[in-house]
Amino acid sequence: MTTLPDPAPLPAATDPAERDPFAAARRGEGVLLAQFDGEPIPMILGHRAVRRAAKEWQTFSSDAPCRVPIPEETGVRSIRQLPIEADPPLHKAARDLLKPIFMRPAAPEYAARIEDLVARLLAPLVGAGEVEIVRGFALPLQSTALTHLIGMPESAAKEWIGWGVHVFHDGPDSAAKGSVLDRYIRERIAAARAAPGADLFGAMTRMRLDGRPLTEDEMAGIANLAFAGGRDTVITAIAEIIAYFAGNRAALERLRAEPRRIAAAVEEFVRYTSPLTHIGRVCPRPTTVGPHAVAADTRVSLCWASANFDETVFDAPEEIRLDRMPNPHLGFGSGHHNCLGAAQARAILRALIRQLAEQTADIAIVSQVRGEEHFGALVRHVGFRALTVRLSARPASSR
């Protein structure tokens, strides 16, 4: 069987500790107590422990509006994001309403539209000199792809791109940005109620939850998650993939020759990059996590990134193996809260790899500024604040 070239680390991340700063704590107590805005939160680190906690919603609850993200978002929004900030049975009821929309990317015709979109956005950048990827390509791609998912014209993405890489936290005034998003959503809801269309907003006016119409806040919470959830994570994954292939051209050429391997490669990129480091849960009752007592109404963290480097589950987790099988990563979460947008992310990343292989002959990094997340004295490198590259065109005769 043909195998891919030997894996190599991403540029500027040769030290495994930069990707997996949780290793020592995971191998020890399995829990890291970290401070987030002065709040001590025990982070659950092991793969099996994270999966188990993700299923135990009675102990580790998502019924905590604005407190599921870490840091919490109580200062930037006041509505519950549905379905992510709910437990069963509300979670399942809300999720079932949205499945027909969020599973569209699994259809071949939808994947073809995303492929065309990636091709159109990438083409002007190839051979154009220095290109900043994060805001110059990844952000427009994520935003424009979202128009396809929620059934709006591509022109609508122009306003969304202006919100930045993270709807709430890209800039100095998160509260103001949250107000902009909330105002936009409520204007769209009002327009849809007056003249319901085929987009997400029109669909929500026709949805029924427990036999009744959705309230305005419920519609706003669904839309808020659609715009904010998965935005920075998809952008991070896009930039990470481009950076990897800048230093591993042979791997991209092999995927071009064997496109059936692209799906597995995407799963490995999601595992290795783990764009969403962790997510919060609130404990309704006192409990313990490892050696740490957790009081009622305080939070714990499910650390997807640590779980994805658990050496008891993944052989040589510090390596990128684009043909890794099996690959039980938790990059899209676990349990009943597995990511509703996973099909959209997969469609974008698969199309990205195919188009990089078809359109480029070389990718060269000009400059980069790594993203950092801090956990006390530990630092995790994830994504890029900026990534400037040169994309050389593949000759038309070889396409």
ABEGO torsion letter per residue (X at the ends): XBBBBBBBBBBGAABAAAABAAAAAAABAGBBBBBBGGBBBBBBABAAAAAAAAABAAABBABBBGAABOBBAAAABABBBOAABBBOAAAAAAAAAAAAAAAAAABAAAAAAAAAAAAAAAAAABGAEBBBAAAAAAAAAAAAAAAAAAGBBAAAAAAAAAAEABAAABEABAAAAAAAAAAAAAAAAAAAAABBBABAAAAAAABBBGGBBBBAAAAAAAAAAAAABGAAAAAAAAAAAAAAAAABAAAAAAAAABAAAAAAAAAAAAAAAGABABBBBBBABBBBBEABBBBBGBBBBBBAAAAAABAAABBGAABBBAABOBBBBAAAEBEAABBAAAAAAAAAAAAAAAAAAAABABBBBABBBBBBBBBEABBBBBEBABBBBBBBBBBAAAX
